[in-house]
Amino acid sequence: MTKQYQSFSQFYPFYLTQHQNGTCRRLHFIGSLLIVLLVAYIVATSNWRLLLLLPVIGYGFAWVGHLVFEKNRPATFIYPLYSLIGDWVMFKDMLIGRVKF
């Protein structure tokens, strides 16, 4: 995979092609939801050390989805910022029904 996208709007359709497997998408969703819940817990308890878990949870669920179910290489390695944004846009799109859960 080589860099070819100059904007997120160009990248997102590609991002969705990398998440065709339903289990992979659901694992992304679960990881994102756990991040939201963990951040809320961290803020409520001021237990800032738990911030170290955020990348483990976020990337852990996503990468299992890609390696085990989607059987592709996460775009994070080439497009780290676009992929991070894509995770949250897909999360929102799954919540509103634009992307199949």
BAMARMI-837616 format. One line per 2 residues: their letters; for each residue x, y, z of N, C-alpha, C, CB. Coordinates in Angstrom, 1 decimal. Glycine has a CB too. Layout:
N
a> X:Y:Z:X:Y:Z:X:Y:Z:X:Y:Z ~ ...
END
This chain:
101
mt> 0.8:-1.2:0.0:0.0:0.0:0.0:0.9:1.2:0.0:-1.0:0.0:1.2 ~ 0.7:2.1:-0.9:1.4:3.4:-1.0:0.5:4.5:-0.8:2.2:3.5:-2.3
kq> 1.0:5.7:-0.3:0.2:6.8:-0.1:-0.3:7.4:-1.4:1.0:7.9:0.7 ~ -1.6:7.5:-1.4:-2.2:8.1:-2.6:-3.4:9.0:-2.3:-2.7:7.0:-3.5
yq> -3.8:9.1:-1.1:-4.9:9.9:-0.7:-4.5:11.3:-0.1:-5.8:9.2:0.3 ~ -5.0:12.4:-0.6:-4.6:13.7:-0.2:-5.6:14.3:0.8:-4.5:14.6:-1.4
sf> -6.7:13.7:1.0:-7.7:14.2:1.9:-8.5:13.0:2.5:-8.7:15.2:1.2 ~ -9.1:13.3:3.7:-9.9:12.2:4.3:-11.1:11.8:3.5:-10.3:12.7:5.7
sq> -11.7:12.8:2.8:-12.9:12.4:2.0:-12.5:11.5:0.8:-13.5:13.7:1.4 ~ -11.3:11.6:0.4:-10.8:10.6:-0.6:-10.5:9.3:0.0:-9.5:11.1:-1.3
fy> -10.0:9.3:1.2:-9.5:8.1:1.9:-10.7:7.3:2.5:-8.6:8.5:3.1 ~ -11.8:7.9:3.0:-12.8:7.1:3.7:-13.4:6.0:2.8:-13.9:8.1:4.1
pf> -13.8:6.2:1.5:-14.3:5.1:0.8:-13.3:3.9:0.7:-14.6:5.5:-0.7 ~ -12.0:4.2:0.6:-11.0:3.1:0.7:-11.1:2.4:2.1:-9.6:3.6:0.4
yl> -11.1:3.2:3.1:-11.2:2.7:4.5:-12.3:1.7:4.6:-11.3:3.9:5.5 ~ -13.5:2.1:4.1:-14.6:1.2:4.2:-14.4:-0.1:3.5:-15.9:1.9:3.7
tq> -13.7:-0.1:2.4:-13.4:-1.3:1.7:-12.5:-2.3:2.5:-12.7:-1.1:0.3 ~ -11.8:-1.7:3.4:-10.9:-2.5:4.3:-11.6:-3.0:5.5:-9.7:-1.6:4.7
hq> -12.9:-2.8:5.6:-13.7:-3.2:6.7:-15.0:-3.8:6.2:-14.1:-2.0:7.6 ~ -14.9:-4.7:5.3:-16.1:-5.4:4.7:-16.6:-6.5:5.6:-15.8:-5.9:3.3
ng> -15.7:-7.1:6.4:-16.1:-8.2:7.3:-16.9:-7.6:8.5:-14.9:-9.0:7.7 ~ -18.0:-8.2:8.7:-18.9:-7.7:9.8:-18.2:-7.8:11.2:-20.2:-8.4:9.8
tc> -17.5:-8.9:11.4:-16.9:-9.1:12.7:-15.8:-8.1:12.9:-16.3:-10.5:12.8 ~ -15.0:-7.8:11.9:-14.0:-6.8:11.9:-14.6:-5.4:12.3:-13.2:-6.7:10.6
rr> -15.7:-5.0:11.6:-16.4:-3.8:11.9:-16.9:-3.7:13.4:-17.6:-3.5:11.0 ~ -17.5:-4.9:13.8:-18.0:-4.9:15.2:-16.8:-4.8:16.2:-18.8:-6.2:15.4
lh> -15.7:-5.4:15.9:-14.6:-5.3:16.8:-14.1:-3.8:16.9:-13.4:-6.2:16.4 ~ -14.0:-3.2:15.8:-13.7:-1.7:15.8:-14.7:-1.0:16.7:-13.7:-1.2:14.3
fi> -16.0:-1.3:16.5:-17.0:-0.6:17.2:-16.8:-0.8:18.7:-18.4:-1.0:16.8 ~ -16.6:-2.1:19.1:-16.5:-2.4:20.5:-15.2:-1.7:21.1:-16.3:-3.9:20.7
gs> -14.1:-1.7:20.4:-12.9:-1.0:20.8:-13.2:0.5:21.0:-11.8:-1.2:19.9 ~ -13.9:1.1:20.1:-14.2:2.5:20.2:-15.1:2.8:21.3:-14.8:3.0:18.8
ll> -16.1:2.0:21.5:-17.0:2.2:22.6:-16.3:2.1:23.9:-18.2:1.2:22.5 ~ -15.4:1.1:24.0:-14.7:0.9:25.3:-13.8:2.1:25.6:-13.8:-0.4:25.2
iv> -13.2:2.7:24.5:-12.4:3.9:24.7:-13.3:5.0:25.2:-11.8:4.3:23.3 ~ -14.4:5.2:24.7:-15.3:6.3:25.2:-15.6:6.0:26.7:-16.7:6.3:24.4
ll> -16.0:4.8:27.0:-16.3:4.5:28.4:-15.1:4.7:29.3:-16.8:3.0:28.5 ~ -13.9:4.2:28.8:-12.7:4.4:29.6:-12.4:5.8:29.9:-11.6:3.6:29.0
va> -12.5:6.6:28.8:-12.2:8.1:29.0:-13.1:8.7:30.0:-12.3:8.8:27.6 ~ -14.4:8.3:30.0:-15.4:8.8:30.9:-15.0:8.4:32.3:-16.8:8.4:30.6
yi> -14.6:7.2:32.5:-14.1:6.7:33.8:-12.9:7.4:34.3:-13.9:5.1:33.7 ~ -11.9:7.6:33.4:-10.7:8.3:33.7:-11.0:9.7:34.2:-9.7:8.3:32.5
va> -11.9:10.4:33.5:-12.2:11.8:33.9:-13.0:11.8:35.3:-13.1:12.4:32.8 ~ -13.9:10.8:35.4:-14.6:10.7:36.7:-13.8:10.4:37.9:-15.8:9.7:36.5
ts> -12.8:9.6:37.7:-12.0:9.1:38.8:-10.6:9.8:38.9:-11.8:7.6:38.7 ~ -10.2:10.5:37.9:-8.9:11.2:37.8:-7.8:10.1:37.9:-8.7:12.2:39.0
nw> -8.0:9.0:37.4:-7.0:7.9:37.4:-6.3:8.0:36.0:-7.7:6.5:37.6 ~ -5.4:8.9:35.9:-4.8:9.3:34.6:-3.9:8.2:34.1:-4.0:10.5:34.8
rl> -3.4:7.3:35.0:-2.6:6.2:34.5:-3.3:5.3:33.5:-2.1:5.4:35.7 ~ -4.6:5.3:33.6:-5.4:4.4:32.7:-5.3:4.9:31.3:-6.8:4.3:33.2
ll> -4.9:6.1:31.1:-4.7:6.6:29.7:-3.8:5.7:28.9:-4.2:8.0:29.7 ~ -2.9:5.0:29.6:-2.0:4.1:28.9:-2.7:2.9:28.2:-1.0:3.5:29.9
ll> -3.9:2.6:28.7:-4.7:1.5:28.1:-5.4:1.9:26.8:-5.7:1.1:29.1 ~ -5.5:3.2:26.5:-6.3:3.6:25.3:-5.7:3.0:24.0:-6.3:5.1:25.2
pv> -4.4:3.1:23.7:-4.0:2.5:22.5:-4.1:1.0:22.5:-2.5:2.9:22.2 ~ -3.9:0.4:23.6:-4.0:-1.1:23.7:-5.5:-1.5:23.3:-3.7:-1.6:25.1
ig> -6.4:-0.8:23.9:-7.8:-1.1:23.6:-8.2:-0.8:22.2:-8.8:-0.4:24.6 ~ -7.9:0.4:21.8:-8.2:0.9:20.4:-7.6:0.1:19.3:-7.8:2.3:20.3
yg> -6.3:-0.1:19.4:-5.6:-0.9:18.3:-5.8:-2.3:18.5:-4.2:-0.5:18.3 ~ -5.9:-2.8:19.8:-6.0:-4.3:20.0:-7.3:-4.9:19.3:-6.1:-4.5:21.5
fa> -8.4:-4.3:19.6:-9.6:-4.8:19.0:-9.6:-4.7:17.4:-10.9:-4.1:19.5 ~ -9.1:-3.5:17.0:-9.1:-3.3:15.5:-8.1:-4.3:14.8:-8.7:-1.8:15.2
wv> -6.9:-4.4:15.4:-6.0:-5.3:14.7:-6.3:-6.7:14.7:-4.6:-5.1:15.4 ~ -7.0:-7.2:15.8:-7.5:-8.6:15.8:-8.5:-8.7:14.7:-8.2:-8.9:17.2
gh> -9.4:-7.7:14.5:-10.4:-7.8:13.4:-9.7:-7.9:12.1:-11.2:-6.5:13.5 ~ -8.7:-7.1:11.9:-8.0:-7.1:10.6:-7.2:-8.4:10.4:-7.1:-5.9:10.4
lv> -6.4:-8.8:11.3:-5.6:-10.0:11.1:-6.4:-11.3:11.1:-4.6:-10.0:12.3 ~ -7.4:-11.4:12.0:-8.1:-12.7:12.1:-9.3:-12.8:11.2:-8.5:-12.9:13.5
fe> -10.0:-11.7:11.0:-11.3:-11.8:10.3:-11.2:-11.2:8.9:-12.4:-11.2:11.1 ~ -10.7:-10.0:8.8:-10.6:-9.3:7.5:-9.5:-9.8:6.7:-10.5:-7.8:7.7
kn> -8.5:-10.3:7.4:-7.3:-10.8:6.7:-6.6:-9.8:5.8:-7.6:-12.1:5.9 ~ -6.4:-8.6:6.3:-5.7:-7.6:5.6:-4.8:-6.8:6.6:-6.6:-6.6:4.8
rp> -4.0:-5.9:6.1:-3.1:-5.1:6.9:-3.8:-3.8:7.2:-1.7:-4.9:6.2 ~ -3.9:-3.4:8.5:-4.5:-2.2:8.8:-3.9:-1.0:8.1:-4.5:-1.9:10.3
at> -4.7:-0.1:7.6:-4.2:1.1:6.9:-3.5:2.1:7.8:-5.4:1.8:6.2 ~ -3.6:1.8:9.1:-2.9:2.6:10.1:-1.4:2.8:9.8:-3.1:2.1:11.5
fi> -0.8:1.8:9.3:0.6:1.8:9.0:1.0:2.8:8.0:1.1:0.5:8.7 ~ 0.1:3.1:7.0:0.4:4.1:6.0:-0.3:5.4:6.2:0.0:3.5:4.6
yp> -1.5:5.3:6.7:-2.3:6.5:7.0:-2.8:6.6:8.4:-3.6:6.5:6.0 ~ -1.9:6.9:9.3:-2.2:6.8:10.8:-3.3:7.8:11.1:-1.0:7.1:11.6
ly> -3.2:9.0:10.7:-4.2:10.0:11.1:-5.6:9.8:10.4:-3.8:11.4:10.7 ~ -5.6:9.5:9.1:-6.8:9.2:8.4:-7.5:8.0:8.9:-6.5:9.0:6.9
sl> -6.7:7.0:9.3:-7.3:5.7:9.9:-7.9:6.0:11.2:-6.2:4.7:10.0 ~ -7.3:6.8:12.1:-7.8:7.2:13.3:-9.2:7.9:13.2:-6.9:8.0:14.2
ig> -9.2:8.9:12.2:-10.4:9.6:11.9:-11.4:8.6:11.4:-10.1:10.8:10.9 ~ -11.0:7.7:10.5:-11.9:6.7:9.9:-12.6:5.9:11.0:-11.2:5.9:8.9
dw> -11.8:5.5:12.0:-12.4:4.7:13.1:-13.6:5.4:13.7:-11.3:4.4:14.1 ~ -13.4:6.7:14.0:-14.5:7.4:14.6:-15.6:7.7:13.7:-13.9:8.7:15.2
vm> -15.3:8.0:12.4:-16.4:8.3:11.5:-17.2:7.0:11.2:-15.8:8.8:10.1 ~ -16.5:5.8:11.1:-17.2:4.6:11.0:-18.0:4.2:12.2:-16.2:3.4:10.7
fk> -17.5:4.5:13.4:-18.2:4.3:14.6:-19.5:5.1:14.6:-17.4:4.8:15.9 ~ -19.4:6.4:14.2:-20.6:7.2:14.1:-21.6:6.7:13.0:-20.2:8.7:13.8
dm> -21.0:6.3:11.9:-21.8:5.8:10.8:-22.5:4.5:11.2:-21.0:5.6:9.5 ~ -21.9:3.7:12.0:-22.6:2.5:12.5:-23.7:2.8:13.5:-21.5:1.5:13.2
li> -23.5:3.8:14.3:-24.5:4.2:15.3:-25.7:4.7:14.6:-23.9:5.3:16.2 ~ -25.6:5.5:13.5:-26.7:6.0:12.8:-27.3:5.1:11.7:-26.4:7.4:12.2
gr> -26.6:4.0:11.5:-27.1:3.0:10.5:-26.6:3.2:9.1:-28.6:3.1:10.5 ~ -25.7:4.1:8.9:-25.1:4.4:7.5:-24.2:3.2:7.1:-24.4:5.7:7.5
vk> -23.5:2.6:8.1:-22.7:1.5:7.9:-23.3:0.3:8.6:-21.2:1.7:8.3 ~ -23.4:-0.8:8.0:-24.0:-2.0:8.6:-23.2:-2.5:9.8:-24.0:-3.2:7.6
f> -23.9:-2.7:10.9:-23.3:-3.2:12.1:-23.0:-4.7:12.0:-24.2:-2.9:13.4
END
